[in-house]
């Protein structure tokens, strides 16, 4: 009986242990490749943040230089939901993305939206809101799951709601919002 218990515990330990960064023993020590990948991810993170800071500065300066051109972007309103609340009341259509920091699908969708807004000039802004703290917006638009996008028209009414949207669905709802 004790042997069976030990075997079960070892099986659980092995099943719950994350795989090694370098599972191929023929490629040498995995610690150096882990350190190298950590260093490269740190350097790419810092270059991404400086790039996004400079692009946000560029967009704000272009916005102030030309009042006829309106800047539309992917805006992180997770720290301050009032930004998204004001946008919904602005009289312009917006897309809301309900995200949770603990949700892997949300993180993937966040990266997708950043990439789409980086590659395209959309005529609608998307606001990322924290699913866990945006209770008023969730209640207003009937959102019951994280990883949900809601297209809101100029009057503040939900036009489309998609939980777990694919890239093509997001692109379609953005196009729908641009036509409003």
ABEGO torsion letter per residue (X at the ends): XAAAAAAAAAAAAAAABBBBABABAAAEBAAAAAAAAAAAAAAAAAAAAAAAAAAAAAAAAAAAABAABBBBBBBBAAABAAAAAAAAAAGBBBBBBBBBAABAAAAAAAAAAAAAAAABBBABBBBBBBAAABAAAAAAAGBABBGBBBBBBAAGBBABBBBGBBAAAAAAAAAAAAAX
